[in-house]
Structure formats: structure tokens, C-alpha cells
Amino acid sequence: MLISTAVVTSVFQPWGRWQEWLYRTWGATVLAIFGARVRVRGAENLAPGQHYIVVSNHLSLVDTPVMVRHLPMPVKFLAKRELLKAPFIGWYINRAGHLTVDRASPRSAITSMNEGARLVREKRLSVMIFAEGTRSMDGEMQPFKDGAAYLAIQSGAPLAPVALVGTWDILPAKSSHFRGGEVEVRIGTPVSPEGYTLKQRGELTELLEERVRALMSA
């Protein structure tokens, strides 16, 4: 119901407060169904009015509703462009201004990432990226991909490292059985991309991975 409402209202207001209210309400509803009790640590590290590239680990399908409900600012997601072909969800991604990346070829991916960076810069968007690229299959964090660093360097937006802890216990990958539990969203000190070139995005990615790992064990 909420997704259908979001699709319809996005025709009239793709970027506004109504959309933010809808996806926060969706997140709260899903978390209530899962029985997830969420605590946020480090929200004070994010400056009011600043936009960020939020970089997180990815453990579970629970991660997305946790983020949209509990991050202190509205975020757009970086999604595969193939999702645009999916009924309802594809229409919503397109209308609501979420960023997409075309993975058909390296050239297409670069073009779409540069367009995403332009939108981040001009519209001052905060973007949420699960840096491993997919959910962990064993509960352990996988190496980060460099898309978040690329987007930050090209847009100038600071990177906010975030660790999700506890979502794997609620709903592991490849499982359809969920159980309630405690979740923590641990927000670290933002990292500026200033001084990094695109050739150095691997170094920036390694730094982000280190920051998120440290938050996970904090």
C-alpha cells in the first residue's frame, strides 16, 4: 500500500517531504513486523544541513528499512539500473530521484556515476550505498567496492561511515525466517574526499572499510 502511494505521489512531488514521510513510515512498519528494536549511536557526527555519501556494510534485507527509518537525514539509494524495468519499484526509483548505475559496460557505469555525482552536487543529495555491493552470505563483511569513493570524489560530498550490527541475527541472507532482536546503527566521523583523485579512490575505499570495521567492533 505504501509503495503504491509513493509511486502515485512521486508524480506530483518526487523530491519532497511527503516522499520522505512515506519511506520513513514504510521503514518503521517493516521493522515493527520484524520485531527489530533499533538504537542509533553517533548521530551527532552528522552536521545538520550537510549532505553525505553514507557508506555501510550489508548483512540483511532488514538493513534498508533500518537506514531509511533511522538515519537523521533523508537519503537516496544507489541502485542497479536494471531495477528500472521492474513494475512499481522501478517506476518509484525513477520518479523519486534515486540514483542508478548501468553495469552493462565499464563506460556505461562511469557515465551513470558521473551523472549521479552531478545530481549529488547540484541538489545536495545524501546517498546511501551498501559498499560491499550485495548482502553478506556468511555474516562477515566483504571487501568494499569503490563506487562510494568515486561518487564522493566527483561530487565533493563527505563520506559518512556507518556500521550495522544485529540485522543478520534478525534475518540472515538466504533465510525466510526472522526473529526480533536488537539492532545498532553506529555512525562514525565523516571522511572528506578532498585531496583524493580518482586514481586514489582505492585508497579512500580502504580507509572507509577500515572505519566501518572499527565501528562494528566498537
N, C-alpha and C positions, 0 to 999 in steps of 0.2 A: 504494500500500500504506500509506504513512504517513498520507495523508489519510483513508483508511478507518479506520485505527486511531484517529486523532484524533477522528473522528465518534463512534466507539463509546465511547472512554474519556471523552469530554466528557459523556456521560450520567451518569457517576459522579463525575467531578471536572472541572467546567467551568473552574475558575479556577486549578488548582494547578500544582505543579512538573512533573508528568507532561506536562501540555499544553505547558509551556514547553520541556521537553526535546524533545518531538516536533517542534515547529515550528522549533527551532534545528537539529535533525538534518535536517529537510526542507531548510532553507536551505543547510546545508553540502553536502548531496547534490546539489542543483541547481547550486550554484557549482562543485562538482567536475566535473560534466558539462560546464558551460560553459567550464571552464578559467580561471575568474576567480580571481586572486590578490589578496586584499583587505588593505589596511593602514588602520588607524584612527588618526586624529590628533585630539587634543583631548578624549579620553575623560575626562581629569582635570577638565574643566569641569562634569561632571555629578556632583552630590553623591550619595553612596550613601544609599539610603533615600528620596530625594526623587522625586516623580513629576513628569512633564513632558508638555507637548504638543510633540511633536517635529515640526518643520516642515522639509520638504526639497523640493528640485527633483525632477523626474521625467523621466528620459531613456529608460528601457528596462524591459522585463519583468524584467531582472536586478535592478532596484532592490529589489523586495520581498524576495527571498531574501537579498540583501546586508544589508538592515536587520534582518530577524528573526534572522539569524545573528550580526551583529557589533555591534549596539547593546548597551551594557553593562547594560541592564535589560530585562525583558520588556515588550512593548508590545501594545496592542490597535490595531486599524486602524479608521478611519472609512470605511465602505463604503456604496454605494448600496443603499437598501432593496430595490430590485428583485432584487438578488442572493439575497435570502432565498428566492426561488421556485426557484432552481437546485438540482437534486439534489446531494446530498453537500456541496458548498461552502456552499450556503445553510443547510443543517442545522448545519454546523460553525460558521458565523458566528453563528448564533443561540445555539447551546449554549455556545460558548466565550467569550461575553461581548463580542464585538467590537461596536462602535457602528455604528449605521446612520442614514442621513439620508433622509427621504422627500422627494423633489424634485417630487412631484406638484403642489404648490402652495406659495407662499411661507409660508402659515400652517402647513402640514404640516411644512415644513422647519424653521421656528422651533420648533415643538413638539418635534420629534425632537432638535434641537440642545440644547434646554433639558434634555431627559431625559438626553442624553449628558453634559452638564455636571454634572448631579446624580450620575451614576454615577462620573465622574472624581473629584468632590469626596468622595463618601462612601466609595468603595472605593479611593481613592488610585491610580487607574489612570494609567499612562503611555499616551498615544495617539499613533500615527504618522499624519501627514497629508501627502500629496503636494499642496502648496498650489496648484499650477497647475491641479489638477482632472483632468488627463489627461496622458498622455505627450507630450513634445515631439516634433513631427513632423520637425523640422529640426536637432535637437541644441542649439538655443538655448533659454534659459529664457524662459518666457512669464509674463505678469503673474500675480501671486498672487491667489487668491480669499480672501475674508475669513472663511471658516469657522473656521480655526485661531484667529484673534484672537477671534472670538465665543466659542468654546469656552473659551479661556483666561480671558477677562474674566468669564464666567459661573461658571466653576469656581474661579478663583483660582490655577490651576496655572501655573507659569512656562513660557515658550516656549523650546525649545532649537532654534536654527537649525542645520541640517545641510546640507552640500553634498556631493552625489555626483558624483564625477569618474571617468570612464573606462568607465562602463557602456554608454554609447552606442556606443563602439568595439567592444564585445563583441557587442551585439545591438541595432542601431538599430530604431526604430519601423517597422512595416510590412515588416520583413525576417524571414525564417525561417532565415537563415544566420548562425551565430555563430562566433566565434573567441576563443581565450583572450586574456587580457590583464590589465593591472594596474588595480586599482580603489582609489580612496581615499575613505574616509568622513571628512569634515572636520567636526568638532563645534565650534561656536562657544560664546561666553559666553551663558548663558541671559538671557532678557529677561523682566522682571516685568510682568504686566498691571496691577499696582496703579496706581491713579490714572487709568486709562483707562475711559471709559464706552462703552456700546455704540455711541453716536453717533460715538465716536472710533476705532472698530475699523478704519476705513480707514487712519488714521494709523499704527496699530500694524502693520497689514498691510504698509504701505510700508516701515516700519522693518525688518521681518523680511525682506522682499525684498532690501533693501539689504545686510543682514547675510549672506544666503545668497550673493548675487552677489560680495561681498567674499571670502567663503570659497572660492568657485570659482576666483578668480584669485590666491589666497594661495600 
